[in-house]
């Protein structure tokens, strides 16, 4: 890394090859999906390249590399968990069957009409949960509300939508 910081491109190429080998071993244990593993590997290599100037030549290289790799692996895990939560919430599995509904077929005009039946706060919660596809936790944080308060508000919003003229009920 020291040589590559000084502009030696052959050292940098060799460093990337060695890093690649080291990281593949780490990622094989932590990420099971091979496509995801390759994506995370590329993210780490990009981060190493962009952070190359932050490496201090009088320090050990591997702890610096492992720190970057760990941050990227944690980012991947968090992203994966958020996706799972969104899929769960969007599936409406936590609602009784009569409360399941979908907005995939609704046009922009229909969604705007639906939102006209909601208060400002309800519109924002609806937008975050259903249109922006955020999780209950993310919505709660943005709205400065508890997660249970967001869930309660969401149930009330769904009730208003079901009872709207031309609604599901």
C-alpha positions, -999 to 999 in steps of 0.1 A, spaced: 0 0 0 29 23 8 43 19 -27 9 23 -43 4 56 -24 36 68 -39 22 61 -74 36 26 -82 8 11 -103 23 -24 -104 24 -25 -66 -12 -13 -65 -22 -41 -90 -4 -67 -68 -20 -53 -37 -55 -55 -52 -49 -91 -62 -38 -100 -27 -67 -81 -11 -91 -99 -34 -78 -133 -22 -80 -122 15 -115 -108 11 -129 -137 -7 -120 -159 23 -136 -135 47 -167 -131 26 -172 -168 20 -178 -173 57 -200 -142 62 -221 -140 31 -237 -171 16 -252 -158 -16 -224 -158 -42 -238 -128 -62 -241 -108 -30 -206 -118 -20 -193 -105 -53 -212 -72 -49 -198 -67 -14 -163 -76 -26 -166 -49 -53 -179 -24 -27 -150 -31 -5 -125 -28 -33 -140 6 -43 -139 18 -7 -102 7 -5 -95 26 -37 -114 57 -25 -98 56 10 -63 48 -1 -51 82 9 -63 76 45 -39 47 51 -11 58 74 22 42 62 36 38 97 5 16 106 -3 -20 99 -23 -25 67 -45 -55 76 -64 -38 104 -71 -9 81 -84 -32 54 -105 -53 79 -121 -21 92 -132 -11 57 -144 -47 50 -163 -49 82 -181 -16 76 -191 -28 41 -203 -62 54 -223 -45 81 -239 -22 55 -248 -52 34 -264 -70 64 -284 -39 74 -296 -34 38 -306 -70 37 -325 -67 70 -343 -35 58 -353 -53 26 -367 -83 46 -387 -59 69 -401 -40 39 -412 -72 22 -429 -83 54 -447 -50 59 -457 -47 22 -470 -82 22 -496 -70 48 -492 -104 66 -494 -86 100 -529 -74 91 -562 -94 93 -571 -107 58 -599 -81 53 -573 -53 57 -550 -65 29 -549 -41 0 -527 -32 -28 -517 1 -46 -500 -15 -75 -530 -10 -98 -539 25 -85 -531 54 -108 -515 86 -97 -549 103 -96 -564 75 -75 -536 77 -50 -540 115 -48 -577 110 -42 -570 85 -15 -545 109 1 -571 137 1 -591 117 27 -561 117 51 -548 143 75 -513 158 68 -497 135 93 -515 105 79 -505 114 44 -468 115 54 -470 82 72 -488 66 42 -462 81 18 -433 68 39 -448 33 44 -465 25 11 -450 48 -15 -414 52 -2 -415 16 11 -399 24 44 -401 2 74 -422 9 105 -389 16 124 -376 40 98 -410 58 96 -412 60 134 -377 76 135 -386 102 108 -419 110 124 -405 111 160 -431 85 170 -429 51 187 -432 21 164 -465 11 180 -479 46 174 -469 43 137 -486 9 135 -517 23 151 -517 52 127 -512 29 98 -542 8 108 -564 39 111 -551 51 76 -560 17 62 -595 19 77 -600 54 62 -589 41 28 -612 10 30 -642 33 39 -635 59 12 -661 62 -15 -652 35 -40 -630 17 -14 -627 -20 -7 -655 -21 19 
